[in-house]
Amino acid sequence: MARPPLVPPGPDLTAQERTRYARHLLLPDLGVDGQRRLRAARVLVVGAGGLGSPALLYLAAAGVGTIGVVDDDVVDVTNLQRQVVHGVADVGRPKTGSAADAVHAISPSTEVVQHTARLDASTALSVVADYDLVLDGADNFPTRYLVGDACARLGVPHVWGSVFRFDGQASVWWAGEGPCYACVFPRQPPPDAVPSCAVGGVLGAVCASIGAVMATEAVKLVTGAGEPLVGRLLVHDALRQTWDAVPVAADPGCRVCGSGADATRPLGWATTPAVTEGAPGAGGDDPASVRPAVGVEDLRVLLEDGALDGSRGLLLDVREAGEREIVTIPGAVWLTMGDLRAGAPVPVPDGGRVYVHCKTGARSAEAVDLLRARGVDAVNVEGGVLAWVRDVDPHLPTY
């Protein structure tokens, strides 16, 4: 259903603005009134990455008056395949500064507020409260849930998008008007249970598709045009080139926005992953405190000495197939985390050790815990293949 405009109209447009935004002024559902609302709007974009890039560009082109950008990262060369707000010359720069320059190149009059620190439970409410709506293009679950929690508590519309490989999703979460993020996704998945784009990959153009949807929803909310994606989850399959809208509803028992929600609790607390009995961290010794590990320099010595030739020891790579297409450590045996979680056997030599690596050391740490629970003498390779490239063989590619 249509909703009233989110933002009151600002001052009259100048002659130059009427020329610049003429194609908007011709739209019956937007017009001069809608353009004045866009100029008065304050929009926060969380993440200047794959989704934030197209959203920022189109918000700037649409004439949004104030855009906040939250990102604590710097531009990396691997970002350029999809994060179109940055260019080659921006590699190494803070993403907020690069994004601000791109916005000002399109709309010099737009005020850009750079939030260079990662949002946390102590800052999210004060940051979000300064804006009319939030576009959430975060690339990790803790930040997504934190933003959703803050928006629900403040009653701020939460325009959300997500991409993975050739798929994308988008919706508008809005406590009091429809479901919040936690109504539909009540619990954060355990760490590394869902592969990130850095692990599984993503088609850059899918980011553009979903980011454009997010920018469109922002314009609709600000101006009151059309029907926003409140109560609907838009699902995009780029390989089949299909778009489907799935109905979603508010959960009366939601721990974030339901009738029994505790407004005094710390942000993010209600949606943290549940710990089940027998799982790591559910009691007893912390696996990290007893997990043996080696650095990549020690691994290099072991490989050169032939200690990991399969008869005395083994180097196990638990990454996905696409990751191995980019770079591998010579001599590693391949078994994905999915296969390992499913109980696939590991060719452990009698009395030998298994050294496990992934991209950065996070998934391999889980693999070591799983193997040690089976009685396998497993050791984590700290830093993974990225550390190997950095410290042992810098000529290899990274991702």
Salt bridges, closest charged atoms under 4 A:
ASP12 OD1 - ARG36 NH1 3.62
GLU17 OE1 - ARG39 NH1 2.45
ASP33 OD2 - ARG37 NE 2.66
ASP72 OD2 - ARG118 NE 3.26
ASP73 OD2 - LYS95 NZ 3.73
ASP90 OD1 - ARG93 NH1 2.86
ASP101 OD2 - ARG93 NH2 2.93
ASP130 OD2 - ARG42 NH2 2.95
ASP136 OD2 - HIS158 NE2 2.95
ASP149 OD2 - ARG265 NH1 2.90
GLU177 OE1 - ARG3 NE 3.02
GLU217 OE2 - LYS220 NZ 2.75
ASP237 OD2 - ARG240 NE 3.02
GLU297 OE1 - ARG300 NE 3.10
GLU304 OE2 - ARG300 NH1 3.08
ASP317 OD2 - ARG319 NH2 2.87
ASP317 OD2 - ARG324 NH1 2.83
ASP317 OD2 - HIS357 NE2 3.63
GLU323 OE1 - ARG363 NH2 2.83
GLU366 OE1 - ARG341 NH2 2.88
ASP369 OD2 - ARG291 NH2 2.80
ASP377 OD2 - ARG353 NE 2.95
ASP377 OD1 - ARG372 NH1 3.53
ASP391 OD2 - ARG390 NH2 2.84
